[in-house]
């Protein structure tokens, strides 16, 4: 397993991580690794969601300007 050294960690941040580790009954090192894993997993999840939304947007039918509004068309259809 590799070693990672992090310099210039703000005291307040280090204390928050220590407190969280103690509360969860983990070592400081275990807590830092877990926090890094969760942060990266969350970033990947957001990138995946963003990718799906971009794909939807690329495949969306683009109507020309002045096309009727779908909400108005639905209301007109209901009123018939």
N, C-alpha and C positions, 0 to 999 in steps of 0.2 A: 504494500500500500504506500502511496506517495505521501509526502509531507508538504504542507502548505503553511507558509509563514506570512502573516498579515501585519504590516506595520501601520502606525498612526491611527489605530482604532480609537474613536472618541471614548473617553472614560464612561460617559453615560450609556453609550451603546453596549459596551462591554459589560457593564453592571446589569443592564436589562437582560442580556443573553445569559449571564451567570445566574440571575434570579430565575429565569425561565428553566434553565437546565436543572437547577436545584429543585424547583417545583415539580418538574417532570421526572425527577430521579435519574437524570442522565449526567454524564460528564460534560464539561464545557465543549470538548472536542466533538462528542456525539451530537450535541445540540447544534453546533455550528454546521456540521455536515448535514444534518436534517434540515435546517433552515435553508441552506444553499440548494439542496435537492428540491424542496418545496417551491422555492422561488423560481428555479429553472423549469420545473414541471408546469407551474402557473404561466410562465412566459410561453412555453410551448403550446399550452392549451389556448392562450389568447391568440397566438399566431395561427393555430389551426382554425379557430373561429373566424379570424380575420380573412384567412384564405377562402373559407367557405362563403363568407359574405361577398368577397370580391368576385368569386366565381358566379354567384347568383346575379350580381350586378352586371357582369359581362354578358350573361345569357338573357338578361331582361330585354323584353321587346321595347324598343325605343319608338314611341309614337311621334309623328311629326307635330310641330307646333300648331296649335289650334284644334287638335283632336278633342273630341268630347271627353269630358271627365267621367270616369267609370262610376263614380258615386251618383252623378246625375243620371246616367243611363239606367242604373239599378232602380233609382227612385221612379223614373218615368215608366219602367217596366212594371213596377209594383202598382202604379196608379192606373194601369190599363185595365 
